[in-house]
Amino acid sequence: MNPINETHVSEPGLLVVDVAAADDATVLVFQQLLADRWATATTEQTTRDVDQPGVRLRCYLDLRQAFGS
């Protein structure tokens, strides 16, 4: 994955979450669970790293903007 951009963690409450899982469906469901709770920049595309098992996904969260309970 690309290096983390300083802008994405420039303030308390901002997070970069890198997720690895066996398949696309698993990481996309996890991402949706995060998006249901916090402001999240989502993606519909995962990446596969050469010589690494499974898929990867990066999402950006803003814990300052919580949704629901």
N, C-alpha and C positions, 0 to 999 in steps of 0.2 A: 504494500500500500504506500501511497505517497506520504511524505512527512506531514505532520499536523501544522496547519496554518495558525500563527499566533493570534490572529483575529478570533478564531473559534474558541479560544480559552482566555480571552483578554479580561474577563470579569468573573467574579465569584458567581457560581450558579450555571456557568456554561460548561458543557462537557462534549468531548468527542468519544464515541463508543465504537470500538472495533469488535466485531463479532465473527466468530468462526463456527461453522456447523457442517454437518454431513451433506446438507442439500439446501437448495434455494428456498423451498417451502418453509423450512424451519427458521432460517434467519429472517424471512419476510414476516412470519407470524410474530417473532420476537420484536421486530421493529414496530409492528402495528401495536403491540402491547405498550411499548414506550410512547408511541404517538397518541394513544388513547389517554395517557396520563399527563404528559408534558408536551410543550411546544417542541416539535421535532421536524427537522429537515429530513424528509424521507427520500428513498430512491427505490426504483423497481429493478435495479440491476445489481447483481452480485459479481464478484471477481473470483477467478481461480488462479492461484499462484502455482507456477511450475514446480514440480517436486514437493508440493504440499498437499495434504489431504483436504477434502471438502471445499467449501466456498467461504468467501469473506464478504463482509458488508460493513461499511462505515456510516454512522449516522451522527447527527449533531443535535444535542438537547439543550434546552433552556429550562432549568429547574425553577427559575423565577416565575414561569408561567405554567402553573399547574392547572389541569382540567379535572373536573369530577371531584371525587372524594379520596 
